[in-house]
Amino acid sequence: MLAVDGGAPLLSPGEAAPWPHITDADRKAVLDAMDGATPWHWPMRTVSDLEEAWAEYTGMPHVLAANSGTAALHMAIAAAGVEPGDEVLVPADTFLASASCVLQANAIPVFVDTDPTTFNIDPARIEERITDRTRAVVAVDLNGLPADYDALRAITDRHGLALIEDASQAHGAEYRGRPVGSLGTLSGASLNGSKTLSALGEGGLFATRDEEQQRLARRVLMFGEELPGQSRDYNARIMGWNYRIDVLAAAFARSQLTRLPQMSRVRQANGAALTRALAGVPGIRTPAVPEDRTHVYFFYPLLVVPEELGLDGLPVAAFRDALARAVNAEGLHITRWQPQPVPGQTLFQELRGYGRGCPWSCGHARPGHHYDPAQYPVSEEVCLRRLVLGQSLSSFGPPNDATTMHRYAEVLYKVLVEERDALIDLTRRTAGPAH
C-alpha cells in the first residue's frame, strides 16, 4: 500500500544524508577564518585564498568573490559592457537571477527556448532572437549539466557577442574536458548553501580572462570604487553596490573546493547509478547526459510521462502532483522547480520592472517588448512535466552512494510499478470529479 494511503513509508528518516557534507576540515577552516578576521580589513586573506583557488581550478586568471551568485552575474553583465537599452539573450527555463541580472544593468532580457534533450538553452534558437541591440548571451548549466558551449561560441563569435556562463548549478562538471566556470567569455556562479560548491550560507564567484573586465566588475562589487591595489579614496567612479562576501562563507567554500573533484565524481556516479536503476520504469523520463560532458546532479530532473501508464485522458499536472505526493510520503523528497518559464513570471508579464516600467519604458530600449510564454513551447512542456530530486534533502553528493541511489529507485519503483493502480487512483482523485 502507498504510504500516502496509509501504508508504511519505504524510507526511514535520515537514510539519505543532507547536503552540504560538512567535515572537521570545514569546521577548522571557518574557525581559523574567524580568528583571522580581526582587525577588520578588505580584502581578507581568506577571501583572496578562495579567489586564487577558483582561478587555479578553472584556469580563469581574474576572479572576484561576491556575496551571492546573483551579485556575480550582475558583475558579469556590467563587465561585459552591457548598457541601458541593450539586449541579452537568456534561457527561458532557468532561475530568475539569470535574467534579473540583465535588468540590473537597465538592459532587456530576450528569452530563448530550451533544448529538449539537455534542458539547456537551445543553440538552434539563438540567432532568430539576435537584433542590432544584442550584446551578450547568458548560458546556464542547468541542473548540473553544462550547455553546448562550442555551438554557443560559434554563434557569439560570429556576431561579436559576449558569452556569459551562469555556472551556479554545476560546479565540478566538465564540457569536453574543460571545467564549468571557464566555458564562457566570463562567468558567474552561486555558492548558495544548496549548491555543489557551497558557502553554507550565501556567496558567489565572478571570473574572466580579461583584466579590464575584472576592474569593471570590482567597481560593481564595492561602491564603484577602484580596489584593491591602492589606498581607498572613497571615490565612486560608477554606481556600485556592496557585494562583498562574508569571510566565514569564503572560508567554508574554500575548504569545500579542496574536495570538489572528489565530490563531483561521487555525484556523477550516483546520478548514473540511479539512471541505470530506473531503466524501464514507466511514467518517467530520466535525464540524458551527452558523451562530451559530465553531469553533477545539483538536480536530478524527472519528466513525468503519464501517457505510458494509459492516462492520456487525465491532466499531466494531476499525475505529476499525485506522483510527488506519493513519493514524498514514502520518505523521498521530490518537488517541482520553476513551475513556469521565466518570461511567464509576473515581473515580465506586467513589465513594472523597478518602477514606472523601467527598463522597458526608460527611453533606451527599442519599443514593443512583450513576453508570451507560448513562444517557448519546449520550456513550457518541461516546466509542466518536471519533478526534481536533489538539492539538500535528497542529495546526490557524498556521503550518499550507490546504495542510497538504489533506495531512491526502490521508492519510484514501488510507486510507479508495484502500486501502479493506487497511483492511477490517486491521480484521478487529484484531477477532481470532472475526470
Disulfide bonds with the S-S distance in Angstrom:
Cys358-Cys362 1.79
